[in-house]
Amino acid sequence: MNEIAETTGLDRAAVTRYLETLRTLEIVSYETPVLEKPVAKKRLYKLKDNYFNFWFRYIIQIRT
């Protein structure tokens, strides 16, 4: 969460709110690392929607 907030320049509360909205829309999901406790706050976020995954993997690379 801190890394996302630092990279985007948004405050942590806004990032939390945006990620929760993206989870509700089933665009983003998160996984907890294997060795972390089930209630740990350490999460790995990934794109769940195949369209967005394709877009950010291939199309953005072509444009940059």
C-alpha positions as CSV (number, residue, x, y, z in Angstrom):
1,M,0.0,0.0,0.0
2,N,2.8,2.4,0.9
3,E,4.6,1.7,-2.4
4,I,1.4,2.4,-4.4
5,A,0.9,5.6,-2.5
6,E,4.4,6.8,-3.0
7,T,4.5,5.9,-6.7
8,T,1.1,7.6,-7.4
9,G,1.6,10.6,-5.1
10,L,-1.7,10.0,-3.4
11,D,-2.3,9.8,0.3
12,R,-2.8,6.4,1.8
13,A,-6.5,6.9,2.5
14,A,-7.2,7.7,-1.1
15,V,-5.3,4.7,-2.3
16,T,-7.2,2.4,0.1
17,R,-10.5,3.8,-1.2
18,Y,-9.6,3.4,-4.8
19,L,-8.3,-0.1,-4.4
20,E,-11.5,-1.1,-2.5
21,T,-13.5,0.3,-5.4
22,L,-11.4,-1.7,-8.0
23,R,-11.9,-4.8,-5.9
24,T,-15.7,-4.3,-5.8
25,L,-15.7,-3.9,-9.6
26,E,-13.5,-7.1,-9.8
27,I,-10.7,-5.4,-11.7
28,V,-8.1,-5.9,-9.0
29,S,-7.6,-8.7,-6.6
30,Y,-5.0,-9.3,-3.8
31,E,-3.1,-12.2,-2.5
32,T,-1.5,-12.7,0.9
33,P,2.0,-14.1,0.8
34,V,2.3,-17.7,2.0
35,L,4.3,-17.1,5.1
36,E,2.2,-14.2,6.3
37,K,-0.5,-14.4,8.9
38,P,-4.0,-14.6,7.4
39,V,-4.9,-11.2,8.9
40,A,-1.6,-9.6,7.8
41,K,-1.8,-6.3,6.0
42,K,0.9,-7.3,3.6
43,R,-0.8,-7.9,0.3
44,L,0.2,-8.4,-3.3
45,Y,-2.2,-6.7,-5.7
46,K,-2.7,-7.9,-9.3
47,L,-5.0,-7.2,-12.2
48,K,-7.9,-9.7,-12.3
49,D,-9.6,-8.4,-15.4
50,N,-8.1,-9.9,-18.6
51,Y,-8.8,-6.7,-20.6
52,F,-6.9,-4.5,-18.3
53,N,-4.1,-7.0,-17.9
54,F,-3.7,-7.2,-21.7
55,W,-3.8,-3.4,-22.0
56,F,-1.2,-2.6,-19.4
57,R,1.1,-5.5,-20.5
58,Y,1.1,-4.9,-24.3
59,I,-0.5,-1.7,-25.4
60,I,1.2,0.7,-22.9
61,Q,4.6,-0.8,-23.8
62,I,4.0,0.0,-27.4
63,R,3.1,3.6,-26.7
64,T,6.1,4.3,-24.4
